[in-house]
């Protein structure tokens, strides 16, 4: 193929999720919800800690409308 674009793999997303959850569990009194998306804003993996507030019913709309714009404004850094 003459053109190949690098995309976030499921394995990479799981590694990122594991590292993020490790940090989140350092403060278990502050539960979080974590969404990891690809460069197109599509959800790859999601986790919500126990006792985290429920997601708003507009969550899918937020993901589809706001995330791509958010990603355009903030530079992404590779996982170390």
C-alpha positions, 0 to 999 in steps of 0.5 A: 500500500502506498499510503499507510496511516498509523492508528491507535491499536487496541493493545496500545489503548489497553496499555494506556488505560492500565497506566491511567487506572494505576494513577487513578487508583492512587486517589480512590476517593476521587473516582474517574471515568476514562475514555480513550479515543483514536485520532478520529474521535472514535471510542476505543476503550472506556472504564469507569471506577466504582462509585464514579458519578453516572455519565450524563445521557448526552455522553454519546453526543459529547463524544461525537461533537466535542472530542474531535475539536478538543483533540485539534486544540491540544497536542498529543504526546506518545505514550512513554 
